[in-house]
Amino acid sequence: MTAIFFYLFATITVASAFMVISARNPVHAVLFLILAFVNSAGLFMLNGAEFLALLLIVVYVGAVAVLFLFVVMMLDVDFVELREGFLQYLPVGALVGFIVMAELLMVLGTWVFAPGAIGGIAAEPIPNMADVSNIEAIGNILYTKYIFFFQVAGLILLVAMIGAIVLTLHHRPNVRRQNINDQIARNPETAIEIKKVESGKGV
């Protein structure tokens, strides 16, 4: 059953990844990306890496991919115009693809011809971690040995979020904005104006 699920998840992941780059509709591409993330999480779960599986589901599917979907749907992007300059960036894309392919072939060749080279550098065993799950082990390491770096990363993300809000927040002069202090300070004399309309006439 494990082999059946592995080939099922792997086949759907590869097919979804191909549809992401070949779909003409950007919304469909994002939906195929979500499908690829879900099946990749299944592969991680089969390999015993439940933390990475949950990370893909919660972070990437639940936040990143949905954010991509809303941005694509909200922005009026002319994708036909973007595809017109495809040939302009083709040499750079081919160079990057060639480098990535060469690195993958080097890794594959090392794994086939020298399998002992990959496991030559072994990590130091962690005491008292033999009977805990992956998530517990990562939590114990993250909040003890690497707590300083974890807090620094959180502060950097907070500053980046505040900076993005400040840079994108523009006050337009012709837009009426809500003033809470003025609303609270109003009284019936300034808030209500009573007019006596004569019969048969408008205001």
N, C-alpha and C positions, 0 to 999 in steps of 0.2 A: 504493500500500500504506500509505503514511503516513496518508492521509486515512481509509482504512478502519479502521486501528487507532485513530485519534483518535476517530472516531464510536463505535467499539465501547467503548473505555475510558470515554468521556464518558457514553454511555447507561447503562452498568452503574454508574458512579459516582452518577449522579443517581437511578437506581432504588434503589440500595443506601441512599443518604441518605434517601430517602423511606421505605424500610422500617425504618430506624432509629427514626424518630419515630412510625411507625404500628404497629410490631410489639407485640403484647400481651405476649409473653414477653420479659422483659429479657435472657435469655441469647441469644435469637435476635437481639435488637437489637444486642448486642455483636458477634455474628458478622457481621451485615450491616455494622457499622462497620468491622470488619477488611477485609471485601470492598471497601468504599469506599476505605479507605486503600491497598489494593493497586492498585486501578485508578487512583487519583490518582497513585501512584508511576509507573505506566505513562505517564500524561499528562506528568509532569515529564520522564521519560526521552525522550519524543518531542520535547520542546522543548529538549533539550540540557542540562537541569539535573539531572545524575546525582547530585549531592550531595544535593539535596532528595529525590530518589527513594529513595536509600539511607537517608536520615534517616527517611522515613516507614516504610520496611520495618523497619529495625533498632530505632528508638526507639518509634514509635507502635504498630506491629503487634507487635513483639517484646516490648514492656514494658508500655506504657500500656493497650492494649486487652486484653491477657492479664490484666493486673492487675484491670481492670474486671470481666472474666469471672469470675475467682476470687472477687472480693469479692461479686459478685452471687450466685454459687453458694454461698458459705459463709455469708453473712448471711441470716437468716430475716426478710426484709423483706415486710411485708404491702402489696403494691402496690395491692390493691383499696382499702385504707384511704387510701393516698396519693392515689388518683384521685378520692376523694370531695371533696377540697378544691380541685378543678380550677377551678371557677367563682370561687373566692375570689381566685385569682391571674390570672384571665383579663384584667382591665383592664391590669394591669402588663405582662403578656406581650404584649398587643395594642399597647401603647405602644412597647415595645422593638422589636417587629416592624415597626411603622410607621416608626420612626427608621432602622432598618437598611435598609428598603426605600427610603426617601427618599435615603439616602446612596448606595445602589447605582444609583438612577435618576440622581442627580447625576453619578456617575462615568461611567455609560453615555452621558448627554447630552454630557458634556465630550469623551468619546472620539469621538462621532459628529459633533458640530458644531464642535469645535475640536481636531482631532487633534494640532496642533502644540504645544498647551499642555502635553501630557504629557511630551514630550521636550525641553521648554525648558530644564530644569535637567539638564545632563549631568555625569556624574561625571568627575573628573580621570583621565586615562589613567595606568595603572600601568606603570612602565618594566619591561622584561624579562619581561612577562607575555603576550606575543602568542602564544607557541608552547606554552603550558601548558594543561592541562585546568582545569575549574572547581574540582575538588577540590584540585589543587596550588595554584591561585591563592588559594583560601580559606585553605588551610593556611599559605601564606606570609604572608598578611595577618594571620591570627589569632595566629600565634606570633611575630610581629615587632612590628607596630604596635599591636596590641590585646592583647598578652600580659598586661599588668597587669590589664585588665578581665576577661580570661579566668580568671586565677588568683583574682581576687576573687569571680567568679561561682561557681567551684569551692568556695571556702571557705564562701560563703553556703549552698550546697547541702549541704555537709558539716555545718555547724552546724544546719541545718534537719532533717537526717536524725537527728542525735544528739538534738536536742530532741524530735522525734516519738517516738523510742525511750524517752527518759526519761519523757515524759508518759504513755505507754501502758503502761509496765512497772509493774505493781502486785504487791507481795509479799503474798500471802494467808497469814494465820497458820496456817490449818488444812491447808496443803499441805506434804507432806514434800519437802524439797529435797536434792539431792546435795551432800555436803561432801567434796571431794577430799582435804583434809588428814586428816580422820578415817578415810577409807578407806585411805590410805597408811600411817597409823600403826597399823593393826590388826595383830594377831599371831594365831597359831593358838589361843592360850589365850582370847582375847576373841572370836574369830570363830567358833569351833566349840564346841558344847556336846554332849557325848556322854551319852546317857541309856541306861540298861540297862532294857529292857522285859521284864517277865516274860511267860512264854508264856501266851497266851490273854487278855492284858490290853492295853489301849491306853495311849497316853501320857497 
